[in-house]
Amino acid sequence: MERCFVYIDGYNFYYGIVNKRPEWKWLDFGKFCKSLRPFHEVWIRYFTAIIESDPTRKENQRKYLAALGTIDRFEIIPGKFQVRIARCYADCRQEFQEAKEKKTDVNIAVRMMHDCVNDTPDAIILISSDSDLEPVVHWIHKHYPKINIVVYLPNLPDERDRRRNDFYRTIGVDCMDLPCGRIPDSQFKTAVKIGKATFVQRPETWTKAIPPEEQNL
C-alpha cells in the first residue's frame, strides 16, 4: 500500500476551523485523515504549541493530546508560545504581554524536507494556509516531482474567499479547501481510553456550537 504523510499545522487549523466550532474540537485526526486518503497507509505529524497562560485551556489541550496519542502512526511535534511585551496602538499606548506561537512553521518545513530526503513518501498532505510554508512545498515539488502533494486550506465555508491559493496553482500543486463536512463524523468517542484503566473525557465546553451572532466577539 502506498504511504501518505500528513502534516497538520495545529495552530492554523484551530483558528481556521474549530475556534468557532468547539463541537468539532474533539477531532480524531486518524479517522479524518484516513477519510481523505482511504487507499493509502496514512502517517500523521501534528504540530502544535503547549498553552501555558490559561490553566483550563491547558488542561483541555492536555486531554486532547492524550487522546491523539492513541492514534496509530501519529506523532506530536511541539513548538512553543513566547511571551513578549507589546504596546497598544490606540490612544492609551499602554504596554501589555502577549503570547506568540513560535517554531511551528519551521518545524513543519524541516520535517517535510527530512521525510522526503530520508523516507520518501508516495503522497503528502499539508493542512495549513500559512504562506510561510509555500517555499518548502515548492522545493519538494521541484526536487521530488513523483510525490503527489495536496495542500488543504483549513477554513470555514463562509470564510473561504479570504484565503489565497494562487501560489500553489502557479507551481502545479493541488490546493483546495479542507472538506469540513467530514469533521462531524470523525470525532473521538466522549471518553477515550489512554491506558489500562485510564480515560480522558471530552471537555464539556467542546460540545456546543457558538451561535453565529457571538462568533465575531
N, C-alpha and C positions, 0 to 999 in steps of 0.2 A: 504494500500500500504506500502511495506517495505521502510525503510529510509536508505539513503546512505549519510554519512558525507564526504565531500571532503575538504582536507587540501592542500592549494596551497602555495608553497614556491615562493613568487613573485620574489624575487631577483634571485633565481636559475632558474626560468622559463625565466626571462628576458635575462640572459646571455646564457642560453641554447638554446633559440629559437628566440626571437624577436629582440635581439640586431643586428642580421644580416638580419632580415626580418622585417623592420619597417612597411611594408604594412600590417603586421599581428598584430600590437600593439593595435589596437582599438578593441580588442577581447571581445566579450560578453561571459564571463565565465559561465553565467547561461545557455545559449544556448549550449555552448560547453560541459559543464559537463553533461547536460541532454542527449546529444547525446551519452555519454559514458554509461549512465545508464537510458535508456528510460522508464524502468518499475519500477523505484524507485522514491520516493519523495526525491529530492536532496537538501541538506543543505550545503552551501559553507562557508568555513573560508579562508580568503585571508590574507596572512601575508606579510607585506612589510615594508619599511623604507622610511621616507619622505626626499626627496632631498633638501638640503639647499645650496649647493655650486654653483649651476648654476640656475639663475633666469628663463631662458627659459625652461629648463628641469623640474624645479619645477612647473611652470605653466602648462606645458603639463601633468605632473603627477596629478596635482590638477583636471584638466578637466577629466582625465581618472577615477580617484577615484570617482568623482561626478557621472560619467556615471555608474560605477559599483554599486554605491549606489542605483540605481533604480531597481536592480535585487531582486526578492523575495527570502527570506531566505538566504541572503548574508550578511556576516559580515567581516569588515576590522579590522585586529588586527595589530597595528603599532609597529615597532621596532624603531631603530634609527641609524643614522650614527655618528660615533665617530671619531673626528679628532685626529690624533696623529703625532708626529714628527718621520720621518723615515730618513734613510741615504742611499744615493746611493752606491751601491756595486761596481760600475765601478771606474775608476781612479779618477774622480772628488771628490768623497767622500762627496759631498755636502748634507746638510740636506734639507728636503722638507716636506710639510704637505700632508698627505693622509687620506681620509675618509674611515673608515671600517664599513661595515654594521654589526650591533650588535643585539642580542636578538632574531632574527627570529627563529633559530633552537630550542632554549629553549622555546620560546613561543609556537611553534608548538607541541613540546613534552608534555609540561604541559597541553595544551588544549586537545590534543588527549587523554591523561590519564584521565583528568577531565570528558570528554564526555563519555568515556567508563564506568567510575565508576558511574556517576550520570544520564546518559541519554543514555544508551547502544543502539547504532545503530545496524541495521542488517548488514550493509556493510560500509567499509571505503575505500576511495581512497586517496592516498598520491601522490602528484605531486612534486617530488623532487629527485635529485640524490645526495643529501648531505648525506655522510656516517655517520654524527653525529646523524642522525635520526634512524639509524639501531637499537639501543638499545630499543627505545620506541616501534618500530614495533614488535620487539622480545617479549617485555613484554606483549603487547596486545595479540599477537598470543598465548602466553603461558597461560595467565590468562583469556582470553575471546575467546576460540577457536571457538565458534559459529559465531563470527563476520568474515565475508568474507573480507579479506584485499587484495587490489591490489595496488602495487607501480608502478607508471608510471614515467619513466625517461625522463625529458624534454631535448631533443637534436635533432638536425637536422640530416637527414638521413646520410649525409656524415661524421658525427662525432660519430656515434653510437659505433664504435669499441673502442672508448676511454673511454666509460662508463662501469663500472663493476657492475654486479648484482649477483655475486657469493654468497654473504652472504644470500640474501633473498631466493635463491634456497636451501641453506643448511638447512633452518628452515621451508621450505614448504610454503613460501609466494609467491604468484604470482607477478612477476616483469617483466615489458615489456616496450618497447619504446612507448612514447606518440604518438598517431596517428595524426601526423601533417596534414594529408590530410583533416581533419575535420575543421581545423582552418580557412581557407579562407571563408567557408560558415557559420561561427559563428561570424562574425563581427557585431558590432553595426551599425545602420544607421549613416550617416555622422553627423547629428545633433540629439542629444539625449535630450529629454525633462526631466528636473530635477525639475521643479516647474510649477506653473500655467502658466506663460508666460516666463519661463526661459529655455534656452537650452545651452548645451555645444557642441562645434564643434570639430570634429576630427582635430588634428593639421596637418597642410599642410605637414610637414616633415614625417608624418606617412602614406604617400600614395604611396611611390615609393620604389621599391626593391633596395638594394645596389648591384651594379654589382659585379660578382664573383671576378674580379681582384682587387677590393677595400676592400673586406671583411676582409682581414687579416691585414689591415693597422692600 
